[in-house]
């Protein structure tokens, strides 16, 4: 079970899955809080066949990315 207070629901998740700034995206999308904090755009929620962000906690229908940044991921043991 996760502590809902630790998880932020970020809207507009591209099911690639990321909140990576892209000028071609036509829907409203929240910014990755880790990218905002680091003033970068290098952090991605998930990269197919490569990695999953340590703060990525899943997705919620229809397009919300569940993020625990800057807290420890409650889903990892």
Secondary structure, DSSP 8 states (H G I E B T S, - for coil): ---GGG-EEES--BTTTB----TT--S-----HHHHHHT-S---SEETTTEE-TTEEEEETTTEEEE-TTS--TT--
